[in-house]
Amino acid sequence: MSGGLLDRVEVEADEEPDLKVEETTVSDTPISEDVGGSMEGLLGRTFTAILATIIVPFFLVMWFDEYIPVSLNALMPLILLGGAGVSWFWLGLQNPLEQGNTAIMSGAIVVLVALMLAVTPTLLGTVLTGSMSFGGIEASDDGSEFEVKIRQNGGSGSHDAVVNIVRNGVSVYDSTHTFSIDKSDGLGDYGLFTIPVDSVYSGNALGSSGGEYTIDVSIGGQTWSNTLDSNFMTRTVTEGQTDVTPVFIGEGSGQSCDDGSVRCVSGVSLSVWAGLESQNSPLALPWANFNFTASMTGPSGTIVTYPTVEVSMTSASWDSEGGLYGDGTAIMGDEGYAILQLEGDAEQETLSIVSRDMWQGDEKGCYTFTVTITQDPFWGEETVTASSEHSFQSQDGSETWLPGC
């Protein structure tokens, strides 16, 4: 019996189920691999962060640098460091070495992109140095010189430009200019040098005796040829012209003549042209500097001597002698034709006139109005003279003023 009991106990002991112990395990998955759910997800977020916080700000600053008061060299490292820091924070990176391979790869990409952008300007300057282009020619505001602009894609340094200017097949200027690529605008980096007009000028570019100015600029193995602005390079007065317009009072004017005449001359308006010869009136020379004197003579000699008029780039001035000759300033040649109406001591019919009282013009006969034009030596030493004749007569109680004598 005891044997049977022992057998049952052994059997029951053998049939008891095994106790299962659940072991708690700690995941070794890095934090960075959980973000985004996969390596592809984190890498996608990495490129998005780099684009938004590093690449876009970098190129925006590069493009609009001319509008930013801070130096680009000082600003760019801050942009790249700040962008890399924002990307690092956006991606949840702390110490990638403790966050797994994906985090290490993501952090390495951020750093690599920032470094590549940091050296981009230097690489461009090294690779593209010498890739120059002609940037154009601009006249100075006062007309005394013109600037030659040379553009370069990256890089800097000093360069020598050999300049030759030819007019009518003859070299009028040959010189070497040293300049540096030390300026920039919205189109990129550039340098410039200036050439005084008086060191080049040998005569008008326009007109019957004119000749264009061709400029060749050579730097290294590159040469650019251009034509200088012909208007800018036309400074010599080649033609003058005068006219006298009478102003009448008397019958129908509301004013009576002192001597009882039906119609009489109360004054004359004097006009002068000085410019480039043409089929009609002389054309304006907006860049020219010249002086002229004007006088009117009658049967008994000179009756009006106008103060010397100085003209500089269409701005005319003279001594008004206290209002006897207008206000002393005017614009000459602002509408294409180089005309100046000389101001006098009175106004009538919208004209500024030299009144008859000034010249006491009672004597009838031939009157001649003459202008003599002289120029700055740079633009031409020749003197230009022009005159017009007018017949002052009286017939049947009315005075007349007609062209020609």
ZIHUDA-V648814 format. One record per residue. N is the residue number from 1. RES is the residue in one letter. D_CENTER is the distance of its C-alpha to the mean C-alpha in Angstrom with 1 decimal. Layout:
((N & RES & D_CENTER) (N & RES & D_CENTER))
//
This chain:
((1 & M & 123.9) (2 & S & 122.0) (3 & G & 120.7) (4 & G & 119.5) (5 & L & 117.7) (6 & L & 115.9) (7 & D & 114.9) (8 & R & 113.4) (9 & V & 111.4) (10 & E & 110.0) (11 & V & 109.1) (12 & E & 107.3) (13 & A & 105.4) (14 & D & 104.3) (15 & E & 103.1) (16 & E & 100.9) (17 & P & 97.2) (18 & D & 94.8) (19 & L & 92.6) (20 & K & 88.9) (21 & V & 86.5) (22 & E & 82.9) (23 & E & 80.6) (24 & T & 77.3) (25 & T & 74.5) (26 & V & 71.1) (27 & S & 68.1) (28 & D & 66.3) (29 & T & 63.2) (30 & P & 60.1) (31 & I & 58.1) (32 & S & 55.1) (33 & E & 57.0) (34 & D & 58.2) (35 & V & 54.7) (36 & G & 53.6) (37 & G & 57.0) (38 & S & 56.2) (39 & M & 54.1) (40 & E & 52.0) (41 & G & 51.4) (42 & L & 50.2) (43 & L & 48.0) (44 & G & 46.4) (45 & R & 45.7) (46 & T & 44.4) (47 & F & 41.7) (48 & T & 40.8) (49 & A & 40.6) (50 & I & 38.5) (51 & L & 36.0) (52 & A & 35.7) (53 & T & 35.7) (54 & I & 34.2) (55 & I & 32.2) (56 & V & 30.3) (57 & P & 29.3) (58 & F & 28.3) (59 & F & 25.9) (60 & L & 24.5) (61 & V & 23.7) (62 & M & 22.2) (63 & W & 19.9) (64 & F & 18.8) (65 & D & 18.9) (66 & E & 15.4) (67 & Y & 16.8) (68 & I & 20.0) (69 & P & 20.6) (70 & V & 23.4) (71 & S & 23.1) (72 & L & 23.5) (73 & N & 26.3) (74 & A & 28.2) (75 & L & 27.7) (76 & M & 28.5) (77 & P & 32.2) (78 & L & 32.8) (79 & I & 31.6) (80 & L & 33.8) (81 & L & 36.8) (82 & G & 36.6) (83 & G & 36.3) (84 & A & 39.2) (85 & G & 41.3) (86 & V & 40.7) (87 & S & 41.7) (88 & W & 44.8) (89 & F & 45.8) (90 & W & 45.2) (91 & L & 47.4) (92 & G & 50.2) (93 & L & 50.2) (94 & Q & 52.0) (95 & N & 53.7) (96 & P & 53.3) (97 & L & 56.1) (98 & E & 58.5) (99 & Q & 57.2) (100 & G & 57.8) (101 & N & 56.1) (102 & T & 53.8) (103 & A & 52.4) (104 & I & 52.0) (105 & M & 50.1) (106 & S & 47.9) (107 & G & 47.1) (108 & A & 46.4) (109 & I & 43.9) (110 & V & 42.0) (111 & V & 41.9) (112 & L & 41.1) (113 & V & 38.0) (114 & A & 36.7) (115 & L & 37.3) (116 & M & 35.6) (117 & L & 32.4) (118 & A & 32.5) (119 & V & 32.6) (120 & T & 30.1) (121 & P & 27.0) (122 & T & 29.3) (123 & L & 30.8) (124 & L & 27.5) (125 & G & 26.5) (126 & T & 29.9) (127 & V & 30.2) (128 & L & 26.7) (129 & T & 26.0) (130 & G & 25.2) (131 & S & 23.6) (132 & M & 20.4) (133 & S & 17.9) (134 & F & 15.4) (135 & G & 11.8) (136 & G & 10.4) (137 & I & 9.8) (138 & E & 7.0) (139 & A & 8.7) (140 & S & 9.3) (141 & D & 9.8) (142 & D & 13.5) (143 & G & 13.6) (144 & S & 15.8) (145 & E & 14.1) (146 & F & 11.7) (147 & E & 10.6) (148 & V & 12.3) (149 & K & 11.5) (150 & I & 14.7) (151 & R & 15.4) (152 & Q & 18.8) (153 & N & 20.8) (154 & G & 22.4) (155 & G & 24.1) (156 & S & 22.9) (157 & G & 24.4) (158 & S & 23.9) (159 & H & 23.5) (160 & D & 24.1) (161 & A & 22.0) (162 & V & 24.1) (163 & V & 22.1) (164 & N & 23.9) (165 & I & 22.7) (166 & V & 25.2) (167 & R & 25.8) (168 & N & 29.0) (169 & G & 30.3) (170 & V & 30.2) (171 & S & 28.2) (172 & V & 26.4) (173 & Y & 24.7) (174 & D & 26.0) (175 & S & 25.0) (176 & T & 24.5) (177 & H & 21.7) (178 & T & 22.4) (179 & F & 19.6) (180 & S & 19.8) (181 & I & 18.4) (182 & D & 17.9) (183 & K & 14.6) (184 & S & 13.9) (185 & D & 11.9) (186 & G & 13.1) (187 & L & 13.3) (188 & G & 15.4) (189 & D & 15.9) (190 & Y & 14.3) (191 & G & 14.8) (192 & L & 13.4) (193 & F & 15.1) (194 & T & 14.6) (195 & I & 16.7) (196 & P & 17.9) (197 & V & 18.1) (198 & D & 21.6) (199 & S & 22.8) (200 & V & 22.0) (201 & Y & 22.6) (202 & S & 26.0) (203 & G & 25.8) (204 & N & 24.1) (205 & A & 22.5) (206 & L & 23.7) (207 & G & 27.2) (208 & S & 30.7) (209 & S & 30.5) (210 & G & 26.9) (211 & G & 25.9) (212 & E & 22.7) (213 & Y & 21.2) (214 & T & 21.3) (215 & I & 19.9) (216 & D & 21.7) (217 & V & 20.6) (218 & S & 23.5) (219 & I & 23.8) (220 & G & 27.2) (221 & G & 28.4) (222 & Q & 25.1) (223 & T & 23.6) (224 & W & 20.6) (225 & S & 20.7) (226 & N & 18.0) (227 & T & 18.0) (228 & L & 15.8) (229 & D & 14.4) (230 & S & 17.8) (231 & N & 16.8) (232 & F & 14.9) (233 & M & 18.1) (234 & T & 20.5) (235 & R & 21.6) (236 & T & 25.4) (237 & V & 27.4) (238 & T & 30.1) (239 & E & 31.8) (240 & G & 33.0) (241 & Q & 35.0) (242 & T & 37.0) (243 & D & 38.9) (244 & V & 41.3) (245 & T & 41.9) (246 & P & 45.2) (247 & V & 45.8) (248 & F & 49.4) (249 & I & 51.7) (250 & G & 55.2) (251 & E & 56.7) (252 & G & 54.6) (253 & S & 52.0) (254 & G & 53.9) (255 & Q & 54.1) (256 & S & 57.0) (257 & C & 57.1) (258 & D & 58.7) (259 & D & 61.1) (260 & G & 62.1) (261 & S & 60.3) (262 & V & 59.5) (263 & R & 55.9) (264 & C & 54.1) (265 & V & 50.8) (266 & S & 49.4) (267 & G & 46.3) (268 & V & 43.6) (269 & S & 39.9) (270 & L & 38.3) (271 & S & 35.2) (272 & V & 33.2) (273 & W & 30.8) (274 & A & 29.0) (275 & G & 26.6) (276 & L & 26.7) (277 & E & 30.1) (278 & S & 30.6) (279 & Q & 33.6) (280 & N & 33.4) (281 & S & 31.7) (282 & P & 29.1) (283 & L & 25.5) (284 & A & 22.9) (285 & L & 21.0) (286 & P & 17.8) (287 & W & 17.1) (288 & A & 20.8) (289 & N & 23.0) (290 & F & 26.6) (291 & N & 29.7) (292 & F & 32.6) (293 & T & 36.1) (294 & A & 38.0) (295 & S & 41.8) (296 & M & 44.4) (297 & T & 47.9) (298 & G & 51.1) (299 & P & 54.7) (300 & S & 55.4) (301 & G & 52.2) (302 & T & 48.8) (303 & I & 48.5) (304 & V & 44.8) (305 & T & 42.5) (306 & Y & 39.0) (307 & P & 37.1) (308 & T & 34.6) (309 & V & 31.2) (310 & E & 28.1) (311 & V & 24.9) (312 & S & 21.5) (313 & M & 18.5) (314 & T & 20.6) (315 & S & 21.8) (316 & A & 25.6) (317 & S & 28.1) (318 & W & 31.8) (319 & D & 34.9) (320 & S & 36.2) (321 & E & 39.6) (322 & G & 40.2) (323 & G & 39.2) (324 & L & 41.1) (325 & Y & 38.0) (326 & G & 35.9) (327 & D & 33.4) (328 & G & 31.8) (329 & T & 28.2) (330 & A & 26.6) (331 & I & 23.7) (332 & M & 24.5) (333 & G & 23.0) (334 & D & 20.9) (335 & E & 22.7) (336 & G & 22.6) (337 & Y & 25.8) (338 & A & 26.0) (339 & I & 28.7) (340 & L & 29.7) (341 & Q & 32.8) (342 & L & 34.4) (343 & E & 35.5) (344 & G & 39.2) (345 & D & 41.8) (346 & A & 42.4) (347 & E & 41.0) (348 & Q & 42.9) (349 & E & 42.0) (350 & T & 38.4) (351 & L & 38.1) (352 & S & 37.9) (353 & I & 40.8) (354 & V & 42.7) (355 & S & 46.0) (356 & R & 49.2) (357 & D & 50.6) (358 & M & 48.1) (359 & W & 49.3) (360 & Q & 52.8) (361 & G & 52.6) (362 & D & 56.1) (363 & E & 56.7) (364 & K & 56.4) (365 & G & 55.3) (366 & C & 52.2) (367 & Y & 49.0) (368 & T & 46.1) (369 & F & 42.5) (370 & T & 40.7) (371 & V & 37.1) (372 & T & 36.4) (373 & I & 32.8) (374 & T & 32.0) (375 & Q & 28.8) (376 & D & 27.2) (377 & P & 28.9) (378 & F & 25.7) (379 & W & 25.2) (380 & G & 28.9) (381 & E & 32.2) (382 & E & 33.8) (383 & T & 34.9) (384 & V & 34.6) (385 & T & 37.4) (386 & A & 38.1) (387 & S & 40.9) (388 & S & 42.6) (389 & E & 46.3) (390 & H & 47.8) (391 & S & 51.4) (392 & F & 52.6) (393 & Q & 56.1) (394 & S & 58.5) (395 & Q & 60.8) (396 & D & 63.2) (397 & G & 61.9) (398 & S & 58.3) (399 & E & 55.6) (400 & T & 53.2) (401 & W & 50.0) (402 & L & 49.3) (403 & P & 47.0) (404 & G & 48.8) (405 & C & 51.9))
//
